[in-house]
Amino acid sequence: MMTNRNEQHRIAIIGAGPGGLTLARILQEHGVKTVVYERETSPTSRQQGGSLDIHPESGQRALREAGLIEQFQALARYEGEDFRLLDKTGKVYLDEVADSKEGDRPEIDRGTLRGLLLNAIDPSCIRWGYNLSHAIPKDNGQHELHFDNGHVDIVDLVVAADGAFSRIRPLLTNAVPTYTGLSMVELYLNNVAEEHPEIAAFNRRGKLFALSDHKGILGQLNGDGRLCVYAAFQVEQDWIETSGIPFERPEEAKHQLLKFFGDWDESLTRYISSAVGPIVPRRIYMLPVGLTWIHKPGVTLIGDAAHLMSPFAGEGVNLAMLDAAELALSIVAHQDLSAAVQSYEEKMYQYTAESAKMSDDNLALCFGEDAAPKLMELMNQYHDQ
Ligand SMILES: Cc1cc2nc3c(=O)[nH]c(=O)nc-3n(C[C@H](O)[C@H](O)[C@H](O)COP(=O)(O)OP(=O)(O)OC[C@H]3O[C@@H](n4cnc5c(N)ncnc54)[C@H](O)[C@@H]3O)c2cc1C
């Protein structure tokens, strides 16, 4: 285990998402202590959401640095790389069947990934129920952190891993997330293999995208047997409020959602009609592609806080974990904390800009004209490379 004088620095990480936890774990592996502040009151206080594909050059690399790659491989679902692409008539454009034992980008449920990281971190490092309200820079480069519960901490480095609406980001840049033009309504089908075997067979073991008319029905089989469904709409920013859909009343909401898919094939609309439980509408936001800032001592951003992008390049969680690995290794390699952070930032700007652009382009393609044939063409080009 490497040690250096960073052991003496007080480092706070805001947010126990995949980025923050990966950073805490890799630093712990190198003998560097951190404190992670998380606003959620416990690891189980919020449903963690759908399945994520973890890429070799980023998410998997970070897990290797965290000493967790073998545990990840044991949990990963290689068959989850199955991918089907259709249009609203049910015409199939792509039907990819993955090898169930190996593949580049296996899937893992978000909750399982979080559990893997949490189990590997000294629990005394994590403070649940600490909602950061603001941070005040001090003249000596330290930061004073203020929490809603009255707690105050003074740290040598604060790492914002607090996601899309980071409360630390304004210390470094005026950039704010803007609406991408896409809103996604999240629904679930429980125990799909037993309760809806015909949908399970149709969807296969991974993801299904049905795209037409600036809309989509997206299905994603999770490791817990649920099918996560997104009904996606290219709409105005206030559509969630103005659509009149009562999202808090799921049966009525489903009924109204189905009206938007009146001429879609029943093999697709049953993804909505068969859903049970709460329905969650989400606006999809992004930060400017290629965002950078002037380095300041004692503070930095990782993950969505640094480069929020739409999920249509499948890179968000992977980049959050790669940022964590790059920052941790830089902290370990440098004697000077500020130099370590600056070196990480310069590197991160390079590798994130391309993904942010790809994500933006893919969103435009998936919800533009002739989306299904165009996405097929793009994916075929990608496979040919
Ligand atoms: C619908 C949808 C689908 C997606 N699908 C994919 C996908 O398939 N693949 C992929 O790679 N990415 C996907 N993403 C993106 C991915 O979820 C994010 O990029 C990733 O979670 C970013 O990780 P993070 O650690 O930076 O932030 P987050 O996961 O957002 O974690 C931030 C943490 O900080 C905590 N926090 C926030 N504010 C405070 C505060 N003030 N004080 C203390 N704690 C705070 C939060 O509670 C949270 O635990 C998707 C996103 C959405 C919205």
PDBQT file of the ligand as one rigid body, heavy atoms in Angstrom, charges set to zero:
ROOT
HETATM    1  C1  LIG A 401     -32.798   8.187 -16.707  1.00  0.00    +0.000 C 
HETATM    2  C2  LIG A 401     -31.305   8.042 -16.646  1.00  0.00    +0.000 A 
HETATM    3  C3  LIG A 401     -30.698   6.906 -17.159  1.00  0.00    +0.000 A 
HETATM    4  C4  LIG A 401     -29.305   6.768 -17.127  1.00  0.00    +0.000 A 
HETATM    5  N1  LIG A 401     -28.729   5.668 -17.666  1.00  0.00    +0.000 NA
HETATM    6  C5  LIG A 401     -27.381   5.559 -17.695  1.00  0.00    +0.000 A 
HETATM    7  C6  LIG A 401     -26.739   4.433 -18.295  1.00  0.00    +0.000 A 
HETATM    8  O1  LIG A 401     -27.387   3.514 -18.809  1.00  0.00    +0.000 OA
HETATM    9  N2  LIG A 401     -25.372   4.392 -18.291  1.00  0.00    +0.000 N 
HETATM   10  C7  LIG A 401     -24.620   5.393 -17.728  1.00  0.00    +0.000 A 
HETATM   11  O2  LIG A 401     -23.380   5.311 -17.756  1.00  0.00    +0.000 OA
HETATM   12  N3  LIG A 401     -25.191   6.454 -17.151  1.00  0.00    +0.000 NA
HETATM   13  C8  LIG A 401     -26.545   6.565 -17.123  1.00  0.00    +0.000 A 
HETATM   14  N4  LIG A 401     -27.121   7.653 -16.552  1.00  0.00    +0.000 N 
HETATM   15  C9  LIG A 401     -26.249   8.682 -15.975  1.00  0.00    +0.000 C 
HETATM   16  C10 LIG A 401     -25.715   8.247 -14.612  1.00  0.00    +0.000 C 
HETATM   17  O3  LIG A 401     -26.812   7.978 -13.769  1.00  0.00    +0.000 OA
HETATM   18  C11 LIG A 401     -24.859   9.353 -14.001  1.00  0.00    +0.000 C 
HETATM   19  O4  LIG A 401     -23.942   9.831 -14.948  1.00  0.00    +0.000 OA
HETATM   20  C12 LIG A 401     -24.096   8.848 -12.776  1.00  0.00    +0.000 C 
HETATM   21  O5  LIG A 401     -24.983   8.397 -11.785  1.00  0.00    +0.000 OA
HETATM   22  C13 LIG A 401     -23.211   9.965 -12.227  1.00  0.00    +0.000 C 
HETATM   23  O6  LIG A 401     -22.617   9.552 -11.031  1.00  0.00    +0.000 OA
HETATM   24  P1  LIG A 401     -22.180  10.633  -9.951  1.00  0.00    +0.000 P 
HETATM   25  O7  LIG A 401     -21.562   9.852  -8.845  1.00  0.00    +0.000 OA
HETATM   26  O8  LIG A 401     -21.409  11.713 -10.597  1.00  0.00    +0.000 OA
HETATM   27  O9  LIG A 401     -23.540  11.334  -9.479  1.00  0.00    +0.000 OA
HETATM   28  P2  LIG A 401     -24.889  10.719  -8.865  1.00  0.00    +0.000 P 
HETATM   29  O10 LIG A 401     -25.083   9.302  -9.244  1.00  0.00    +0.000 OA
HETATM   30  O11 LIG A 401     -25.963  11.689  -9.210  1.00  0.00    +0.000 OA
HETATM   31  O12 LIG A 401     -24.645  10.753  -7.291  1.00  0.00    +0.000 OA
HETATM   32  C14 LIG A 401     -24.634  11.982  -6.591  1.00  0.00    +0.000 C 
HETATM   33  C15 LIG A 401     -24.803  11.690  -5.112  1.00  0.00    +0.000 C 
HETATM   34  O13 LIG A 401     -24.656  12.918  -4.409  1.00  0.00    +0.000 OA
HETATM   35  C16 LIG A 401     -25.694  13.046  -3.448  1.00  0.00    +0.000 C 
HETATM   36  N5  LIG A 401     -25.916  14.480  -3.233  1.00  0.00    +0.000 N 
HETATM   37  C17 LIG A 401     -26.448  15.370  -4.108  1.00  0.00    +0.000 A 
HETATM   38  N6  LIG A 401     -26.491  16.597  -3.557  1.00  0.00    +0.000 NA
HETATM   39  C18 LIG A 401     -25.965  16.483  -2.317  1.00  0.00    +0.000 A 
HETATM   40  C19 LIG A 401     -25.743  17.415  -1.259  1.00  0.00    +0.000 A 
HETATM   41  N7  LIG A 401     -26.090  18.712  -1.375  1.00  0.00    +0.000 N 
HETATM   42  N8  LIG A 401     -25.182  16.967  -0.107  1.00  0.00    +0.000 NA
HETATM   43  C20 LIG A 401     -24.823  15.654   0.034  1.00  0.00    +0.000 A 
HETATM   44  N9  LIG A 401     -25.032  14.725  -0.941  1.00  0.00    +0.000 NA
HETATM   45  C21 LIG A 401     -25.589  15.140  -2.100  1.00  0.00    +0.000 A 
HETATM   46  C22 LIG A 401     -26.876  12.338  -4.100  1.00  0.00    +0.000 C 
HETATM   47  O14 LIG A 401     -27.852  11.949  -3.152  1.00  0.00    +0.000 OA
HETATM   48  C23 LIG A 401     -26.187  11.148  -4.769  1.00  0.00    +0.000 C 
HETATM   49  O15 LIG A 401     -26.070  10.045  -3.900  1.00  0.00    +0.000 OA
HETATM   50  C24 LIG A 401     -28.503   7.800 -16.555  1.00  0.00    +0.000 A 
HETATM   51  C25 LIG A 401     -29.115   8.936 -16.018  1.00  0.00    +0.000 A 
HETATM   52  C26 LIG A 401     -30.497   9.062 -16.068  1.00  0.00    +0.000 A 
HETATM   53  C27 LIG A 401     -31.136  10.316 -15.507  1.00  0.00    +0.000 C 
ENDROOT
TORSDOF 0
